[in-house]
């Protein structure tokens, strides 16, 4: 009887291991979806080289048409929603100053995507979700709050929790680290903000960048953090490095112009946000 007991025990251990393994990797991305994310990151970098907002938006919609439905059919809802999150967020960013829809319609677009993400999270509470799902869901949430100062204050911690959930899944994702750094930098100290934590995450984001697009954004956001810390030499050096990765970027030109005027990108965005919010409360 002893051999049979040992065999049963071993079988149970193997089953438990398989279940744990599957739970941890159930929502690992397919290689093709990760490639699409990398492609979109490159597209994000290149958007500022197009002549017009409409041209940039057309490129985003071309990407959506080529990949989202195919991804949903082949790999499932989560991977499709990651791409959708990127698309919705970048259309918002492209048209932020002059949206083709009313602000109410634009906020509804973000609200609908935010609701889809929340529904997916609620339906998969006991499952491990991928870093890219958490961080892009947090980004959509963050864009949605842009229309209301009180929403920024009220939901700031919830957005941070999305990023921290992403961090639990993959603490070496450069895109996530940059966003987490920005959260700590821009949050008030009383609400958990910390320049030292921001600096650490900004630097780590640059160290973990695995392609030119990730390095481009990591360089930009670290440079502007350093600009506000009055570390101007390194800030300028990093901005030059970013510009070399994306020649012809109007975004780099805008940041340089703001820096020459004594403002960081963050100060510029705060001012834009104040103007954008003045009639949307």
C-alpha positions as CSV (number, residue, x, y, z in Angstrom):
1,X,0.0,0.0,0.0
2,X,2.9,2.4,0.7
3,X,4.0,2.6,-3.0
4,X,0.4,3.5,-4.0
5,X,0.2,6.2,-1.3
6,X,3.5,7.7,-2.5
7,X,2.3,7.6,-6.1
8,X,-1.0,9.3,-5.2
9,X,0.9,12.0,-3.1
10,X,3.3,12.6,-6.0
11,X,0.4,12.9,-8.5
12,X,-1.3,15.4,-6.2
13,X,1.9,17.5,-5.9
14,X,2.2,17.5,-9.7
15,X,-1.4,18.6,-10.2
16,X,-0.9,21.5,-7.7
17,X,2.3,22.5,-9.5
18,X,0.5,22.5,-12.9
19,X,-2.4,24.5,-11.5
20,X,-0.1,27.1,-10.0
21,X,2.0,27.3,-13.2
22,X,-1.1,27.8,-15.3
23,X,-2.4,30.5,-12.9
24,X,0.8,32.4,-13.1
25,X,1.0,32.2,-16.9
26,X,-2.6,32.1,-17.9
27,X,-2.4,35.7,-19.1
28,X,1.2,35.8,-20.4
29,X,1.0,37.5,-23.8
30,X,1.4,35.7,-27.0
31,X,4.6,36.6,-28.9
32,X,2.6,38.1,-31.7
33,X,0.7,40.4,-29.3
34,X,3.9,41.5,-27.7
35,X,5.3,42.3,-31.1
36,X,2.2,44.4,-31.8
37,X,2.7,46.3,-28.6
38,X,6.3,47.0,-29.6
39,X,5.1,48.1,-33.0
40,X,2.6,50.5,-31.4
41,X,5.3,51.9,-29.1
42,X,7.4,52.7,-32.2
43,X,4.3,54.3,-33.8
44,X,3.7,56.4,-30.7
45,X,7.3,57.6,-31.0
46,X,6.8,58.5,-34.7
47,X,3.5,60.2,-34.3
48,X,5.2,63.6,-33.6
49,X,7.0,63.4,-37.0
50,X,3.8,63.6,-39.0
51,X,2.7,66.9,-40.5
52,X,-0.8,67.0,-39.1
53,X,-2.9,65.5,-36.3
54,X,-5.2,63.9,-38.8
55,X,-2.3,62.1,-40.5
56,X,-1.2,60.8,-37.1
57,X,-4.7,59.8,-36.2
58,X,-5.0,58.0,-39.5
59,X,-1.9,55.9,-38.8
60,X,-3.4,54.9,-35.4
61,X,-6.6,53.9,-37.0
62,X,-4.7,51.9,-39.6
63,X,-3.1,50.0,-36.8
64,X,-6.5,49.4,-35.2
65,X,-8.0,48.0,-38.4
66,X,-5.0,45.7,-39.0
67,X,-4.6,44.2,-35.5
68,X,-7.4,44.6,-33.0
69,X,-10.1,42.3,-34.4
70,X,-7.5,39.7,-35.5
71,X,-6.0,39.7,-32.0
72,X,-9.4,39.3,-30.3
73,X,-10.3,36.4,-32.5
74,X,-6.9,34.7,-32.1
75,X,-5.7,35.5,-28.6
76,X,-8.7,36.7,-26.7
77,X,-10.2,39.8,-25.1
78,X,-7.4,40.9,-22.8
79,X,-4.8,41.1,-25.5
80,X,-7.2,43.0,-27.8
81,X,-8.1,45.4,-25.0
82,X,-4.4,46.2,-24.4
83,X,-4.2,47.4,-28.0
84,X,-7.5,49.2,-27.7
85,X,-6.3,51.0,-24.6
86,X,-3.2,52.2,-26.5
87,X,-5.4,53.4,-29.5
88,X,-7.9,55.2,-27.4
89,X,-5.2,56.9,-25.3
90,X,-3.2,58.0,-28.3
91,X,-6.2,59.4,-30.2
92,X,-6.9,61.4,-27.1
93,X,-3.3,62.6,-26.9
94,X,-3.1,63.5,-30.6
95,X,-6.3,65.6,-30.5
96,X,-6.0,66.9,-26.9
97,X,-5.8,70.6,-27.9
98,X,-8.3,70.5,-30.7
99,X,-10.5,67.4,-30.5
100,X,-12.6,66.5,-33.6
101,X,-15.4,65.6,-31.2
102,X,-16.8,67.7,-28.3
103,X,-15.1,67.2,-25.0
104,X,-18.2,65.4,-23.8
105,X,-17.9,62.9,-26.6
106,X,-14.2,62.5,-26.1
107,X,-14.7,61.8,-22.4
108,X,-17.4,59.3,-23.3
109,X,-15.0,57.4,-25.5
110,X,-12.5,57.2,-22.6
111,X,-15.3,56.4,-20.2
112,X,-16.5,53.5,-22.4
113,X,-13.0,52.0,-22.6
114,X,-12.5,52.5,-18.9
115,X,-15.7,50.6,-18.2
116,X,-14.6,47.7,-20.5
117,X,-11.4,47.4,-18.5
118,X,-13.1,47.5,-15.2
119,X,-15.6,44.8,-16.4
120,X,-12.7,42.6,-17.4
121,X,-11.0,43.1,-14.1
122,X,-14.1,42.2,-12.2
123,X,-14.7,39.1,-14.3
124,X,-11.1,37.9,-13.6
125,X,-10.5,38.8,-10.0
126,X,-8.9,35.5,-9.1
127,X,-6.6,35.5,-12.2
128,X,-3.2,37.1,-12.8
129,X,-3.5,39.8,-15.4
130,X,-0.7,41.0,-17.6
131,X,1.5,44.1,-16.9
132,X,0.4,45.7,-20.2
133,X,-3.3,45.3,-19.4
134,X,-2.9,46.9,-15.9
135,X,-0.7,49.8,-17.1
136,X,-2.7,50.7,-20.2
137,X,-5.9,50.4,-18.2
138,X,-4.4,52.8,-15.7
139,X,-3.5,55.2,-18.5
140,X,-7.0,55.2,-19.9
141,X,-8.3,55.9,-16.4
142,X,-5.7,58.7,-16.0
143,X,-6.8,60.3,-19.3
144,X,-10.4,60.1,-18.3
145,X,-9.6,62.1,-15.1
146,X,-8.0,64.9,-17.2
147,X,-11.4,66.4,-17.8
148,X,-12.0,67.1,-14.1
149,X,-9.6,68.3,-11.4
150,X,-11.8,66.7,-8.7
151,X,-11.6,63.4,-10.5
152,X,-7.8,63.6,-10.6
153,X,-7.8,64.1,-6.8
154,X,-10.5,61.5,-6.1
155,X,-9.2,58.7,-8.3
156,X,-5.5,59.3,-8.1
157,X,-4.9,56.4,-5.6
158,X,-6.9,54.0,-7.7
159,X,-4.8,54.8,-10.8
160,X,-1.7,54.2,-8.7
161,X,-3.1,50.8,-7.7
162,X,-3.4,49.8,-11.3
163,X,0.3,50.7,-11.8
164,X,1.3,48.8,-8.7
165,X,-0.7,45.7,-9.9
166,X,1.3,46.0,-13.1
167,X,4.5,46.3,-11.1
168,X,3.7,43.0,-9.3
169,X,3.5,41.3,-12.7
170,X,6.6,42.8,-14.2
171,X,8.9,45.2,-12.3
172,X,11.2,45.6,-15.3
173,X,8.7,47.0,-17.8
174,X,10.1,50.4,-18.9
175,X,6.8,51.8,-20.0
176,X,5.2,51.0,-16.6
177,X,8.2,52.3,-14.6
178,X,8.0,55.7,-16.5
179,X,4.3,56.0,-15.7
180,X,4.8,55.0,-12.0
181,X,7.6,57.5,-11.8
182,X,5.3,60.2,-13.1
183,X,2.6,59.3,-10.6
184,X,5.1,59.7,-7.7
185,X,6.4,62.9,-9.1
186,X,3.1,64.6,-9.8
187,X,1.2,63.4,-6.8
188,X,1.2,65.8,-3.7
189,X,3.4,64.6,-0.8
190,X,0.4,64.4,1.4
191,X,-1.1,61.9,-1.1
192,X,2.0,59.7,-1.4
193,X,4.1,61.7,-3.9
194,X,7.8,61.4,-3.6
195,X,10.6,62.9,-5.7
196,X,13.1,60.2,-4.5
197,X,10.8,57.4,-5.6
198,X,10.1,59.2,-8.8
199,X,13.8,59.5,-9.5
200,X,14.4,55.8,-8.8
201,X,11.6,54.7,-11.1
202,X,12.6,57.1,-13.9
203,X,16.2,55.9,-13.8
204,X,15.1,52.2,-13.7
205,X,12.8,52.8,-16.7
206,X,15.7,54.0,-18.7
207,X,17.9,51.1,-17.6
208,X,15.1,48.6,-18.6
209,X,14.2,50.0,-22.0
210,X,14.4,47.2,-24.5
211,X,13.9,49.2,-27.8
212,X,14.4,52.7,-29.2
213,X,10.8,53.7,-28.5
214,X,11.0,52.8,-24.8
215,X,14.3,54.5,-24.5
216,X,13.0,57.6,-26.3
217,X,10.1,58.1,-23.8
218,X,12.2,57.1,-20.8
219,X,14.8,59.7,-21.8
220,X,12.2,62.5,-22.3
221,X,10.4,62.0,-19.0
222,X,13.6,61.6,-17.0
223,X,15.1,64.7,-18.6
224,X,12.1,66.8,-17.7
225,X,12.1,65.5,-14.1
226,X,15.7,66.6,-13.9
227,X,14.9,69.9,-15.5
228,X,12.5,70.6,-12.6
229,X,15.3,69.5,-10.2
230,X,17.5,72.2,-11.9
231,X,19.9,69.5,-13.1
232,X,20.0,71.2,-16.5
233,X,23.1,69.7,-18.0
234,X,21.9,66.1,-17.8
235,X,18.4,67.1,-18.7
236,X,19.7,68.6,-21.9
237,X,21.9,65.6,-22.6
238,X,19.0,63.1,-22.3
239,X,16.7,65.3,-24.4
240,X,19.4,65.3,-27.2
241,X,19.6,61.5,-26.9
242,X,15.9,61.2,-27.3
243,X,15.9,63.5,-30.3
244,X,18.6,61.4,-32.0
245,X,16.3,58.4,-31.7
246,X,13.5,60.1,-33.5
247,X,14.8,62.8,-35.9
248,X,12.2,65.4,-36.9
249,X,10.1,65.0,-33.8
250,X,7.9,68.0,-33.2
251,X,7.5,66.8,-29.6
252,X,11.2,67.2,-29.0
253,X,11.1,70.7,-30.6
254,X,8.2,71.7,-28.3
255,X,10.0,70.5,-25.2
256,X,13.2,72.3,-26.1
257,X,11.2,75.5,-26.7
258,X,9.5,75.1,-23.3
259,X,12.9,74.5,-21.6
260,X,14.4,77.6,-23.2
261,X,11.5,79.5,-21.8
262,X,12.3,78.1,-18.3
263,X,9.4,75.6,-18.2
264,X,9.5,71.8,-18.0
265,X,7.3,69.5,-20.1
266,X,5.3,68.8,-16.9
267,X,4.8,72.6,-16.2
268,X,3.6,73.0,-19.8
269,X,1.2,70.1,-19.4
270,X,-0.2,71.4,-16.1
271,X,-1.0,74.7,-17.8
272,X,-2.6,72.9,-20.8
273,X,-4.7,70.8,-18.4
274,X,-5.9,73.8,-16.5
275,X,-7.1,75.4,-19.7
276,X,-8.6,72.2,-21.0
277,X,-10.5,71.7,-17.7
278,X,-11.8,75.2,-17.3
279,X,-15.2,74.5,-19.0
280,X,-15.6,70.8,-18.3
281,X,-16.5,70.7,-14.6
